[in-house]
Amino acid sequence: MFSSHVTKYFEVAAMDTITPGIHLISSATIVSAGEMFELGFYQPANSVNYYVAIMYKNILEDRVVWIANRDYPVTASAFFCIGKDGNLAIRQGRIIYMVTDLNLTNANVSATLLDSGNLVLRDENSSILWQSFDYPSHTFLPGMKLGYDTMIGKTWSYVSWRSSNDPSPGNFTFQLDPGKEKRLVILNGDQIYWRSIRPWGDDSSFFEFPPEARMNMYNFTFVSESDAAYLTYTLYRNDIISRFTLDATGQLRQVLWLENEWSLLNSQPRQPCDVYAYCGANSSCSNVSSPFCSCLPGFEPSSAELWSNGDFKEGCNRKNDLQCGMEGPGTTEDGFHEISNVKLPRNQLPLEVQSIGECRSTCLNNCSCSGFSYTDQNCSIWSGDLINLQQLPADGISGTTFYLRLSTSDLGTNRSTNNIRRAIIVSVTISMTVFGSALFIWQVKKKREDRKGERYLFSLFLSPLSYRQDLLTFDITMSPARSEKKPAKQRRQVEHEKEVEIPLFSFSSVSAATDNFSFSNKLGEGGFGPVYKGKLLKGEEVAVKRLSRKSRQGWDELKNEAMLIAKLQHKNLVKLLGCCIEGDENILIYEYLPNKSLDSFLFGTNAIFVLPWETRVRIIEGIAQGLLYLHQYSRVQIIHRDLKASNVLLDKDMNPKISDFGMARIFGGTEQRATNRIVGTYGYMAPEYALEGVFSVKSDVFSFGVLLLEILSGKKNTGLYLTNSLNLIGYAWDLWTSNKPLELMDIDLQDKCCPNAATRYINTALLCVEDRASNRPTMSNVFMMLNNELAILPSPVRPAFSNVRSGLESSQSIPEISQNKLTVSVVVPR
């Protein structure tokens, strides 16, 4: 991949060009000829990530204009270079991130940073082969384009950062609407967030600038042809610095560098209160007050320091938690505070009710409801944080009344009574906890089989005062399985704060939903016990997992699963709706997934159709996302320890959801742990775990690699194959080393899959099942390998459990494999 001549590592580079053999390390830069821009590694504040970026040379504030690897951050050990094939690349250890993907006949090229901020890759004749201006980030510089050209297959659009310190692609996109009117639009996901009032034309004003600004500063040009339409601009004056940026809130800002700071000339949406989440959550924004933002009644700033400095993005938290779900002696019902003349928050849920009283009751009976409105006999309620509530001027006539849900203590009434009631609540709770604890200890000492004390304490932990709900009337859509509320002020110093809030259902309602656990509703049975389908009054369906009464191990796993999964929330993890712990019954209630488990499609004898290639890709990527969330992005790091095809459920659209967290463990740090109790499924277990009881996040990576091979081949890992191999892993390795990896694919897919992608997936799977845990990639690296066609993957070494032959060494050399022009380069690990 890289040139064989002497490599030069540059720490300080007073040049504007990179040539083959030059490696730009994280502390080095190249500088444009006029010292306007520099290219080097950018590290966001409070982050360990590095990005190859183009930045203003002499401006320190908001200086980044372009990033090469937005979707894949690297570490300080990475370097930027031109590879042997003439492509720009970022190399970090065994991973190579391809910035360009050109098929060049002559690799004698160079990359030059221009004073316009454009990085251009040229051949020996100075012809431009590639330029960064054709691949914008979030900044629209003079000379760049906004639009499209179908003749050359180019689209120029701009994507916001995820946050002010995270340059990965965000939610907002600035582009030219390809319709006849050629309007400028900002999209929030797939929805139009802002659109220019008038279509573009020669007499249009981009931002309706003051005439003197348009005349003296900006020269806009709009090109409209049959196959192309784009907007570009230049500056009349060379002594000014100006640009457009799409920030993380979705606001398009036109700024000018003036007196050592960026001055805002114009923006769209123009008013601060029209910007998404400008004031953060649970706040009110007013375009006629100063400051624009204020916390809603009953709330206070999440960060007083940031708030006082005019930074409102962290929003506000409740001063006191709602009492919903804590009903009992001495407690009072939550109430509502009326806020008049407002523009309602985003993301409301409309409901069909008959009166404002019914609308109020619906919100009050739903613990996640934070407020409601009732206008012209139309009821809407809001769940969770309130975003973009706007207080309109007092003389406005277009406002609506919003009813904000608050605890009684924040409504300004009966404060002394409430203090007494709170004292009673604390006393009752302590008394009940002490009583339950004593009961539990007594029962353990007596070694009785009935564990009512433990189960009672657990039910208290899940739901205060064991308040049981009716499953039949439970609203699945409005009651999340876990609470994302931030703690109230009075509980912030309590280290053991209860984070889990899971609805407890009465056994009678669960029995009624399943028709008394009838055989016709039985979905299956596992080590935990039988699983039934339940039906609610509104027609919604749930899955009911009933613990076998004889299973002590099942009770431990039920507790573990309820504790862990309630902390998690991701589209690729099964959703826990609640529990039933009553008498001898121990039951978990989940969302119902009609397509059952993945193994029934891969290995089931009753499968009525073969999974298409596109569906398998979606399933693979979904599982990878769910596992990446568990390892890296959830509130606590989780190791699943039992990832397999039967523990991946499929919804109606065949989207995967990882299930069964009974064996999962919370994990901290990067070190391995050991256990005397080895649990899981042989065939999916990593060797260090199966043989020594040592587990880490790399144990899950191994299981994912096995599962990936099964999805691609449609074969079980524990099957027998026409080779010397023990299992599917060995069979895949034999095919890989024989230069025939695509023969692993399910026979019904061999003519329908994408050969390049299939080979990349097999390569990734074999990296995941390597014998040494330290050699396996992390899930973040796995996700990049699966989704980035430009990445050059390392070549795998002999995987674990791959064969029974003794004469082969684990460091066997691997041939270069080529399938349909795809080459997997061998990169020797350091």
SEZA-221676 format. One record per residue (C-alpha): residue number from 0; x, y, z. Coordinates in steps of 0.2 Angstrom, whole numbers, plus 5000, padded with zeros to 4 digits. Each point is the difference from the previous one (the first is absolute). Layout:
N
PT:NUM:X:Y:Z
...
This chain:
830
PT:0:5000:5000:5000
PT:1:5014:5012:5004
PT:2:5016:5005:4991
PT:3:5015:4990:5004
PT:4:5012:5015:5000
PT:5:5005:5009:5016
PT:6:4985:5007:5009
PT:7:5001:5017:5007
PT:8:4990:5005:5016
PT:9:4997:5018:5001
PT:10:4998:5009:5017
PT:11:5000:5017:4994
PT:12:4997:5003:4981
PT:13:5003:5017:4993
PT:14:4993:4995:4983
PT:15:4983:4999:4991
PT:16:5002:4983:4991
PT:17:5001:4981:5005
PT:18:5008:4988:4988
PT:19:5002:4981:5001
PT:20:5011:4995:5015
PT:21:4995:5014:5011
PT:22:4991:4996:5015
PT:23:4991:5014:5009
PT:24:4999:4995:5019
PT:25:4987:5007:5013
PT:26:5012:5015:5005
PT:27:5004:5005:4982
PT:28:4991:5012:4987
PT:29:5002:5006:4983
PT:30:4996:5018:4996
PT:31:4993:5008:4985
PT:32:5012:5012:4990
PT:33:4992:5016:5007
PT:34:4999:4993:5017
PT:35:4981:5001:5000
PT:36:4996:4982:5004
PT:37:5009:4985:5007
PT:38:4997:4981:4999
PT:39:5003:4989:5015
PT:40:4992:4990:5014
PT:41:4986:5008:5010
PT:42:4996:4994:5018
PT:43:4983:5007:5006
PT:44:5000:5007:5018
PT:45:4997:4986:5014
PT:46:5003:4986:4987
PT:47:5012:4987:4997
PT:48:4996:4999:4981
PT:49:5010:5007:4986
PT:50:4994:5006:4982
PT:51:5010:5005:4985
PT:52:4993:5018:4997
PT:53:5003:5016:4990
PT:54:5000:5015:5012
PT:55:5003:5018:4999
PT:56:5019:5003:5004
PT:57:4999:5016:5010
PT:58:4982:4998:5008
PT:59:4998:4990:5016
PT:60:4982:5002:5002
PT:61:4988:4988:4990
PT:62:5014:4997:4988
PT:63:4996:4983:4992
PT:64:4992:5001:4982
PT:65:5002:4982:4994
PT:66:5003:4983:5007
PT:67:5006:4984:4991
PT:68:4994:4987:5012
PT:69:4984:5006:5008
PT:70:4993:4982:5001
PT:71:5016:4992:5008
PT:72:5011:5010:5013
PT:73:5017:4994:5003
PT:74:5013:5001:5014
PT:75:5016:5010:5001
PT:76:5010:4986:4993
PT:77:4992:5002:4983
PT:78:5008:5008:4985
PT:79:4994:5008:4983
PT:80:5009:4995:4984
PT:81:4999:4995:4982
PT:82:5000:4982:4997
PT:83:5009:4990:4987
PT:84:4985:5000:4989
PT:85:4999:5019:5001
PT:86:4985:5001:5011
PT:87:4999:5011:5016
PT:88:4999:4990:5015
PT:89:5000:5000:5019
PT:90:5009:4986:5008
PT:91:4998:4994:5018
PT:92:5008:4984:5005
PT:93:4993:4986:4989
PT:94:4985:5011:4994
PT:95:5002:5011:4985
PT:96:4986:5013:4997
PT:97:4999:5005:4981
PT:98:4997:5018:4998
PT:99:4999:4998:4981
PT:100:4996:4985:4990
PT:101:5007:5003:4983
PT:102:5006:4987:4987
PT:103:5016:5008:4994
PT:104:5012:4993:4987
PT:105:5014:5011:5006
PT:106:5002:5003:5018
PT:107:5012:5015:4998
PT:108:4989:5012:5008
PT:109:5000:5014:5013
PT:110:4988:5009:5011
PT:111:5000:5018:5002
PT:112:4991:5012:5012
PT:113:4994:5016:4991
PT:114:4997:5017:5008
PT:115:4981:4997:4996
PT:116:5000:4986:5013
PT:117:4999:4987:4986
PT:118:5011:4984:5001
PT:119:5003:4994:4982
PT:120:5008:4984:4995
PT:121:5009:5002:4983
PT:122:5010:4989:4988
PT:123:5017:5003:4993
PT:124:4992:5012:4987
PT:125:4991:5010:5013
PT:126:4983:4994:4995
PT:127:4988:4999:5015
PT:128:4995:4982:5004
PT:129:4990:5004:5016
PT:130:4996:5016:5011
PT:131:4993:5002:5017
PT:132:4988:5013:4994
PT:133:4990:4986:4992
PT:134:4998:4992:5017
PT:135:4994:5014:5011
PT:136:4998:4998:5019
PT:137:4990:5014:5009
PT:138:5009:5015:4993
PT:139:4995:5009:4984
PT:140:5016:5010:4995
PT:141:5002:5012:4985
PT:142:5002:4990:4984
PT:143:4991:4985:5007
PT:144:4983:4994:4992
PT:145:4983:4996:5007
PT:146:4989:4989:4988
PT:147:5003:4986:4988
PT:148:5007:4995:4983
PT:149:4993:4984:4994
PT:150:5012:4999:4985
PT:151:5015:4998:5011
PT:152:4990:4991:5014
PT:153:5003:5014:5013
PT:154:4989:5006:5014
PT:155:5006:5015:5011
PT:156:4991:5000:5017
PT:157:5006:5005:5017
PT:158:4997:4989:5016
PT:159:5000:5007:5018
PT:160:5011:4994:5014
PT:161:4992:4989:5013
PT:162:5005:5012:5013
PT:163:5012:5014:5003
PT:164:5014:4988:5005
PT:165:4995:4985:4989
PT:166:5003:5003:4981
PT:167:4991:4983:4995
PT:168:4985:5003:4989
PT:169:4986:5008:5009
PT:170:4981:5001:4996
PT:171:4999:5015:4989
PT:172:5004:5002:4981
PT:173:5001:5016:4990
PT:174:4996:4997:4982
PT:175:4992:5006:4984
PT:176:4983:4993:4997
PT:177:5000:4991:4983
PT:178:4982:5005:4997
PT:179:4996:5013:4986
PT:180:5000:5015:5012
PT:181:5018:4997:5006
PT:182:4998:5005:5018
PT:183:5013:4999:5013
PT:184:4995:4988:5014
PT:185:5007:4993:5017
PT:186:4994:4983:5004
PT:187:4999:4992:5017
PT:188:5001:4982:4996
PT:189:4988:4998:4986
PT:190:4989:5015:5005
PT:191:5001:5017:4994
PT:192:5006:5011:5014
PT:193:5002:5017:4990
PT:194:4997:5005:4982
PT:195:5004:5016:4991
PT:196:4985:5011:4998
PT:197:5003:5003:4981
PT:198:5008:4989:4987
PT:199:5018:5004:4995
PT:200:5002:5011:4985
PT:201:5012:5014:4993
PT:202:4990:5013:5010
PT:203:4998:4990:5016
PT:204:5008:5004:5016
PT:205:5009:4985:5008
PT:206:4996:5006:5018
PT:207:4992:5017:4996
PT:208:5016:5009:5004
PT:209:5000:5019:5002
PT:210:5004:5007:4983
PT:211:5017:5006:5004
PT:212:5005:4983:5006
PT:213:4995:4992:4984
PT:214:5008:5013:4990
PT:215:5016:5001:5009
PT:216:5004:4983:5006
PT:217:4991:4985:4991
PT:218:4999:4995:4982
PT:219:4987:4986:4999
PT:220:4999:4990:4984
PT:221:4986:4988:4996
PT:222:5002:4987:4986
PT:223:4984:4991:4994
PT:224:5001:4988:4986
PT:225:4991:4984:4994
PT:226:5012:4989:5010
PT:227:5007:5012:5013
PT:228:4995:5013:5012
PT:229:5011:5008:5013
PT:230:5004:5015:5010
PT:231:5017:5007:5003
PT:232:5008:5016:5006
PT:233:5016:5010:5001
PT:234:5005:5015:5010
PT:235:5003:5017:4992
PT:236:5013:5004:5012
PT:237:5015:4989:5004
PT:238:5004:5008:5017
PT:239:4985:4993:5008
PT:240:4996:4983:5007
PT:241:4982:4994:4999
PT:242:4991:4983:4999
PT:243:4983:4991:5003
PT:244:4999:4986:5013
PT:245:4986:4988:5004
PT:246:5002:4998:5019
PT:247:4994:4985:5011
PT:248:4984:5008:5004
PT:249:4995:5002:4981
PT:250:5003:5018:4999
PT:251:5008:5006:4984
PT:252:5012:5015:5005
PT:253:5009:5012:4989
PT:254:5014:5007:5010
PT:255:5014:5013:4997
PT:256:5017:5000:5009
PT:257:5001:5018:5007
PT:258:5011:5006:5014
PT:259:5006:4983:5005
PT:260:4983:4992:5002
PT:261:4986:4993:4989
PT:262:4986:5012:4997
PT:263:4983:4994:4995
PT:264:4994:5008:4985
PT:265:4984:4990:4997
PT:266:4993:4983:5004
PT:267:4986:4988:4995
PT:268:4989:4996:5009
PT:269:5002:5018:5005
PT:270:4992:5001:5017
PT:271:5010:4991:5014
PT:272:4984:4992:5006
PT:273:4997:4992:4984
PT:274:5016:4990:5001
PT:275:4998:4983:5006
PT:276:5003:4998:5019
PT:277:5008:5017:5000
PT:278:4996:5001:5019
PT:279:5002:4982:5003
PT:280:4987:4989:5008
PT:281:4986:5005:5012
PT:282:5003:5019:4997
PT:283:4990:5014:4993
PT:284:5007:5011:4986
PT:285:4994:5018:4996
PT:286:5006:5010:4985
PT:287:4995:5016:5009
PT:288:5009:4998:5017
PT:289:5018:5000:5005
PT:290:5007:4987:5003
PT:291:4990:4990:4988
PT:292:4999:4985:5011
PT:293:4992:4996:5017
PT:294:4996:4984:5009
PT:295:4982:4995:5001
PT:296:4992:5001:5017
PT:297:5005:4986:5012
PT:298:5017:4998:4990
PT:299:5017:5007:5002
PT:300:5016:5001:4989
PT:301:5009:4984:4998
PT:302:5016:5010:5001
PT:303:4999:5017:5008
PT:304:5017:5005:4994
PT:305:4996:4996:4982
PT:306:4984:5009:5002
PT:307:5007:5016:5007
PT:308:5012:5000:4986
PT:309:4986:5000:4987
PT:310:5003:4982:4995
PT:311:4982:4992:5002
PT:312:5003:4983:4990
PT:313:5000:4989:5016
PT:314:4982:5006:5004
PT:315:4991:4998:5017
PT:316:4996:4986:5012
PT:317:4986:4998:5012
PT:318:5002:5007:5017
PT:319:4989:4986:5007
PT:320:4995:4983:4993
PT:321:4982:4996:4995
PT:322:4991:4989:5012
PT:323:4993:4989:4986
PT:324:5002:4982:5004
PT:325:5004:5004:5019
PT:326:4981:5000:5005
PT:327:4998:4995:5018
PT:328:4996:5007:5017
PT:329:5005:5018:5002
PT:330:5004:5003:4982
PT:331:4991:5013:4989
PT:332:4995:5000:4982
PT:333:5010:5010:4987
PT:334:4992:5015:4993
PT:335:5001:5012:4986
PT:336:5006:5018:4998
PT:337:4992:5010:4986
PT:338:5011:5009:4988
PT:339:4991:5012:4988
PT:340:5003:5007:4983
PT:341:5014:4988:4995
PT:342:5006:4991:4984
PT:343:4998:4982:5005
PT:344:5016:4988:5002
PT:345:5005:4988:4986
PT:346:4996:4982:4999
PT:347:4982:4999:5007
PT:348:4989:4985:5000
PT:349:4982:5004:4994
PT:350:4986:4990:5009
PT:351:4982:4998:4997
PT:352:4991:5005:5016
PT:353:4983:5008:5004
PT:354:5005:5014:5012
PT:355:5014:5009:5008
PT:356:4997:4990:5016
PT:357:5003:4984:4991
PT:358:5015:5007:4991
PT:359:5007:5005:5018
PT:360:4996:4983:5007
PT:361:5009:4991:4986
PT:362:5016:5010:5003
PT:363:4998:4998:5019
PT:364:4999:4982:4999
PT:365:5015:4998:4989
PT:366:5016:5002:5010
PT:367:5010:5006:4985
PT:368:4988:5014:4995
PT:369:5008:5017:5003
PT:370:4985:5011:4995
PT:371:4985:5002:4989
PT:372:4990:5012:4989
PT:373:4982:5001:4996
PT:374:4995:5012:4986
PT:375:4985:4999:4989
PT:376:4995:4983:5007
PT:377:5017:4993:4995
PT:378:5010:4992:5013
PT:379:5019:4998:4999
PT:380:5012:4993:5014
PT:381:5019:5001:5001
PT:382:5012:4986:5006
PT:383:5017:5003:5008
PT:384:5010:5016:4997
PT:385:4991:5016:4993
PT:386:5009:5007:4985
PT:387:4997:5017:4992
PT:388:4986:5007:5011
PT:389:4999:5018:4995
PT:390:4992:5014:5010
PT:391:4992:5012:4988
PT:392:4998:5019:5003
PT:393:4986:5005:5012
PT:394:4990:5009:4986
PT:395:5001:4985:4988
PT:396:4984:4991:4995
PT:397:5007:4984:4993
PT:398:5006:4992:5016
PT:399:4993:4984:5008
PT:400:4998:4995:5019
PT:401:5012:4986:5006
PT:402:4997:4991:5016
PT:403:5017:4995:5008
PT:404:5000:4985:5011
PT:405:5009:5004:5017
PT:406:5001:4992:5017
PT:407:4989:5007:5013
PT:408:5015:5008:5009
PT:409:5004:5010:4984
PT:410:4982:5007:4998
PT:411:5002:5012:5014
PT:412:4986:4993:5012
PT:413:4999:4991:5016
PT:414:5019:5000:5003
PT:415:5000:4996:5018
PT:416:4988:4986:4997
PT:417:5010:4994:4987
PT:418:5016:5000:5011
PT:419:4990:4989:5013
PT:420:4994:4989:4986
PT:421:5018:4998:4994
PT:422:5005:4995:5017
PT:423:4987:4988:5001
PT:424:5005:4992:4984
PT:425:5018:4999:5005
PT:426:4995:4992:5017
PT:427:4988:4988:4991
PT:428:5013:4995:4987
PT:429:5014:4997:5013
PT:430:4988:4990:5011
PT:431:4995:4989:4985
PT:432:5018:4998:4994
PT:433:5005:4995:5018
PT:434:4986:4988:5002
PT:435:5003:4993:4983
PT:436:5019:4998:5004
PT:437:4997:4992:5016
PT:438:4988:4988:4992
PT:439:5012:4996:4986
PT:440:5015:4996:5013
PT:441:4988:4989:5010
PT:442:4995:4990:4985
PT:443:5019:4998:4994
PT:444:5005:4994:5017
PT:445:4986:4987:5000
PT:446:5005:4995:4983
PT:447:4982:4999:4994
PT:448:4996:4997:4982
PT:449:4987:5014:5000
PT:450:5010:5016:4997
PT:451:4986:5013:5003
PT:452:5011:5012:5009
PT:453:5013:5001:4986
PT:454:4987:5002:4987
PT:455:4990:5013:5010
PT:456:5015:5010:5002
PT:457:5004:4999:4982
PT:458:4982:5005:4996
PT:459:5002:5015:5011
PT:460:5016:5005:4991
PT:461:4992:4999:4983
PT:462:4984:5009:5005
PT:463:4998:5010:5016
PT:464:4987:4993:5012
PT:465:4997:4986:4988
PT:466:4987:5009:4990
PT:467:4993:4988:4987
PT:468:4993:5005:4984
PT:469:4987:4992:4989
PT:470:5009:4992:4985
PT:471:4984:5000:4990
PT:472:4998:5019:5000
PT:473:5019:5003:4999
PT:474:5005:5013:4986
PT:475:5015:4992:4992
PT:476:5004:5016:4989
PT:477:5000:5012:5014
PT:478:5008:4991:5014
PT:479:5019:4996:4997
PT:480:5007:4985:5009
PT:481:5014:5011:5008
PT:482:5000:5018:5007
PT:483:5012:5012:4992
PT:484:4996:5014:5013
PT:485:5014:5009:5008
PT:486:5000:4999:5019
PT:487:4991:5013:5011
PT:488:5010:5013:5009
PT:489:4997:4992:5017
PT:490:5007:4983:4994
PT:491:5016:5005:4991
PT:492:5011:4996:5014
PT:493:4994:4982:5003
PT:494:5012:4989:4992
PT:495:4989:4985:5000
PT:496:4986:5009:4991
PT:497:4987:4988:4993
PT:498:5001:5001:4981
PT:499:4988:4986:4995
PT:500:4982:5004:4998
PT:501:4991:4985:4993
PT:502:4981:4998:5000
PT:503:4993:4986:5011
PT:504:4985:4991:4994
PT:505:4987:4990:5009
PT:506:5000:4982:4997
PT:507:4981:5000:4997
PT:508:5003:5012:4985
PT:509:5014:4990:4993
PT:510:4990:4984:5001
PT:511:4985:5009:4991
PT:512:5011:5006:4986
PT:513:5007:4983:4997
PT:514:4983:4991:5001
PT:515:5006:4992:5016
PT:516:5016:4995:4992
PT:517:4991:4989:4987
PT:518:5010:4988:4989
PT:519:4994:5009:4984
PT:520:5009:5016:5006
PT:521:5016:4991:5004
PT:522:5014:5007:4989
PT:523:5014:4988:5006
PT:524:5010:4995:5015
PT:525:5018:5001:5005
PT:526:5011:4997:5016
PT:527:4991:5015:5009
PT:528:4983:4993:4997
PT:529:4985:5002:4987
PT:530:4997:5015:4990
PT:531:4982:5005:4996
PT:532:4991:5013:4989
PT:533:4989:5013:5009
PT:534:4987:5011:4993
PT:535:4995:5017:5008
PT:536:4983:5008:4999
PT:537:5006:5012:4986
PT:538:5005:4986:4989
PT:539:5019:5002:5004
PT:540:5010:4984:5003
PT:541:5014:4996:5012
PT:542:5011:4985:5004
PT:543:4999:4993:5017
PT:544:5015:4989:5007
PT:545:4994:4990:5015
PT:546:5014:4993:5011
PT:547:4999:4982:5004
PT:548:4996:4998:5019
PT:549:5013:4987:5002
PT:550:5014:5011:4993
PT:551:5011:5009:5013
PT:552:5012:5005:4986
PT:553:4986:5007:4990
PT:554:4996:5011:5015
PT:555:5018:5007:5000
PT:556:4999:5003:4982
PT:557:4983:5009:5001
PT:558:5007:5012:5013
PT:559:5016:5003:4989
PT:560:4990:5002:4984
PT:561:4988:5012:5008
PT:562:5014:5011:5008
PT:563:5010:5001:4984
PT:564:4988:5002:4986
PT:565:4991:5013:5009
PT:566:5015:5011:4999
PT:567:5001:4998:4981
PT:568:4991:5007:4986
PT:569:5004:4997:4982
PT:570:4991:4995:4984
PT:571:5009:4984:4999
PT:572:4997:4994:5018
PT:573:4984:4992:5005
PT:574:4989:5011:5010
PT:575:4995:4995:5018
PT:576:4983:5006:5004
PT:577:4999:4994:5018
PT:578:4999:4986:5012
PT:579:4988:4990:5011
PT:580:5007:4994:5017
PT:581:4985:4993:5010
PT:582:4999:4985:5010
PT:583:5010:4986:4992
PT:584:4999:5009:4983
PT:585:5015:5008:4992
PT:586:4996:5007:4983
PT:587:5008:5012:4987
PT:588:4990:5009:4987
PT:589:5008:5006:4984
PT:590:4995:5008:4984
PT:591:4993:4987:4988
PT:592:5011:4996:4985
PT:593:4989:4990:4987
PT:594:5014:4993:4990
PT:595:5008:4991:5015
PT:596:5018:4996:5000
PT:597:5014:5000:4987
PT:598:5004:4982:5002
PT:599:4983:4995:4993
PT:600:5004:5008:4984
PT:601:5018:4994:4999
PT:602:4998:4982:5005
PT:603:4982:4997:5003
PT:604:4993:4985:4989
PT:605:4983:5010:4999
PT:606:5007:5015:4992
PT:607:4989:5005:4986
PT:608:5012:5012:4991
PT:609:5019:5004:4999
PT:610:5006:5016:5008
PT:611:5004:5012:4986
PT:612:5018:5007:5000
PT:613:4994:5018:5004
PT:614:4990:4993:5015
PT:615:5016:4991:5006
PT:616:5010:5016:4998
PT:617:4987:5009:5011
PT:618:5000:4987:5013
PT:619:5019:5000:5001
PT:620:5002:5018:5001
PT:621:4985:5001:5013
PT:622:5009:4987:5011
PT:623:5016:5009:4999
PT:624:4992:5017:5005
PT:625:4991:4992:5015
PT:626:5017:4992:5006
PT:627:5009:5016:4997
PT:628:4988:5009:5011
PT:629:5002:4987:5014
PT:630:5019:5002:4999
PT:631:5002:5018:4998
PT:632:4985:5011:5000
PT:633:4988:4994:5013
PT:634:4999:5008:5018
PT:635:5010:4985:5006
PT:636:5011:4988:4990
PT:637:4992:4983:4998
PT:638:5007:4984:4994
PT:639:4986:4989:4994
PT:640:5009:4983:5001
PT:641:4987:4990:4991
PT:642:4999:5008:4982
PT:643:4993:4987:4988
PT:644:4987:4998:4986
PT:645:4986:4994:5012
PT:646:5003:5016:5011
PT:647:4997:5012:4985
PT:648:4982:5004:4997
PT:649:4992:5007:4985
PT:650:4986:5013:4999
PT:651:4987:5001:4986
PT:652:5012:5009:4989
PT:653:5014:4987:5003
PT:654:5010:5012:5011
PT:655:5011:4991:5013
PT:656:4999:5003:5018
PT:657:5012:4991:5012
PT:658:4991:4992:5015
PT:659:5003:4989:5015
PT:660:5011:5010:5012
PT:661:4999:4987:5014
PT:662:5018:4996:4999
PT:663:5006:5018:4996
PT:664:5012:5009:5011
PT:665:5004:5018:5004
PT:666:5018:5003:4995
PT:667:5012:5015:5004
PT:668:5017:5004:4992
PT:669:5009:4989:4987
PT:670:5007:4987:5011
PT:671:4994:4982:4999
PT:672:4991:4991:5014
PT:673:4999:4982:5005
PT:674:4986:4990:5007
PT:675:4998:4983:5007
PT:676:4982:4998:4992
PT:677:5002:4999:4982
PT:678:4983:5003:4991
PT:679:4995:5002:4982
PT:680:4999:4988:4985
PT:681:5014:4990:4994
PT:682:5004:5004:4982
PT:683:4998:5019:5003
PT:684:5012:5001:5015
PT:685:5017:5008:4998
PT:686:5014:4987:5004
PT:687:5007:5010:5015
PT:688:4982:5000:5008
PT:689:4996:4982:4996
PT:690:5016:4993:5006
PT:691:5005:5012:5014
PT:692:4985:5010:5005
PT:693:5008:5017:4994
PT:694:4988:5012:4992
PT:695:5001:5018:4993
PT:696:4991:5010:4986
PT:697:5011:4989:4988
PT:698:4990:4985:5005
PT:699:4984:5008:4993
PT:700:5011:5004:4984
PT:701:5004:4981:4998
PT:702:4981:4996:5001
PT:703:4996:5013:4988
PT:704:5013:4993:4988
PT:705:4992:4982:5001
PT:706:4983:5008:4998
PT:707:5005:5009:4985
PT:708:5007:4984:4991
PT:709:4983:4992:5004
PT:710:4990:5014:4992
PT:711:5011:5000:4985
PT:712:5000:4981:4997
PT:713:4983:4995:5008
PT:714:5010:4986:5009
PT:715:5002:4997:5018
PT:716:5017:5001:5008
PT:717:4998:4983:5008
PT:718:4996:4991:4984
PT:719:5012:4988:4990
PT:720:5008:5005:4984
PT:721:5009:4991:4986
PT:722:5017:5005:5007
PT:723:5012:4996:5014
PT:724:4991:5014:5010
PT:725:4991:4998:5016
PT:726:4987:5014:4996
PT:727:4995:5014:4989
PT:728:5014:5011:5006
PT:729:5013:4987:4993
PT:730:4990:4998:4984
PT:731:5000:5018:4997
PT:732:5019:5001:5003
PT:733:5003:4986:4988
PT:734:4990:5009:4987
PT:735:5009:5016:5003
PT:736:5018:4993:4999
PT:737:4994:4991:4984
PT:738:4996:5016:4992
PT:739:4982:4995:4999
PT:740:4991:5010:5014
PT:741:4984:5003:4991
PT:742:4996:4981:5000
PT:743:4996:5003:5018
PT:744:4984:5010:4995
PT:745:4983:4992:5001
PT:746:4998:4991:4984
PT:747:4984:5010:4996
PT:748:5010:5016:5002
PT:749:5015:4997:4990
PT:750:4993:5008:4984
PT:751:4991:5013:5009
PT:752:5012:5008:5013
PT:753:5013:5013:4997
PT:754:5016:4991:4999
PT:755:5011:5014:5006
PT:756:4989:5003:5015
PT:757:4998:4981:5004
PT:758:5019:4998:4999
PT:759:5002:5015:5012
PT:760:4988:4993:5012
PT:761:5008:4983:5000
PT:762:5017:5009:5003
PT:763:4992:5009:5015
PT:764:4993:4984:5007
PT:765:5017:4991:5000
PT:766:5008:5015:5008
PT:767:4987:4999:5014
PT:768:5003:4981:5004
PT:769:5019:5001:5001
PT:770:5007:4990:5014
PT:771:5008:5014:5010
PT:772:4988:5013:5007
PT:773:5012:5014:4998
PT:774:5001:4997:4981
PT:775:4981:5001:4998
PT:776:4993:5017:4995
PT:777:4988:5010:5011
PT:778:4982:5002:4995
PT:779:5003:5018:4995
PT:780:5014:4993:4988
PT:781:4988:4986:4994
PT:782:4986:5013:4996
PT:783:5012:5010:4990
PT:784:5006:4984:4990
PT:785:4982:4995:4996
PT:786:4995:5017:4994
PT:787:5015:5008:4993
PT:788:5004:4994:4982
PT:789:5016:5010:5000
PT:790:5008:4992:5015
PT:791:5014:4988:4997
PT:792:4998:4986:5012
PT:793:5014:4990:5008
PT:794:5002:4982:4995
PT:795:4994:4988:5013
PT:796:5011:4986:5008
PT:797:4994:4983:5004
PT:798:4984:5001:5011
PT:799:4997:4991:5016
PT:800:4992:4983:5000
PT:801:5003:4999:4981
PT:802:5007:4982:4997
PT:803:5006:4984:5008
PT:804:5016:4999:4990
PT:805:5016:5002:5010
PT:806:5013:5003:4987
PT:807:4995:5018:4996
PT:808:5007:5015:5008
PT:809:4988:5015:5006
PT:810:5011:5012:4990
PT:811:4997:4991:4983
PT:812:5002:5012:4986
PT:813:4985:5006:4991
PT:814:4998:5003:4981
PT:815:4993:5016:4993
PT:816:4982:4997:4996
PT:817:4991:5008:4985
PT:818:4982:4998:4996
PT:819:4993:5011:4987
PT:820:5014:5012:5001
PT:821:4999:5002:5019
PT:822:5017:4998:5008
PT:823:5002:4997:5018
PT:824:5018:5006:5004
PT:825:5011:4992:5013
PT:826:5005:5012:5013
PT:827:5012:4993:5012
PT:828:4996:5005:5018
PT:829:5012:5008:5011
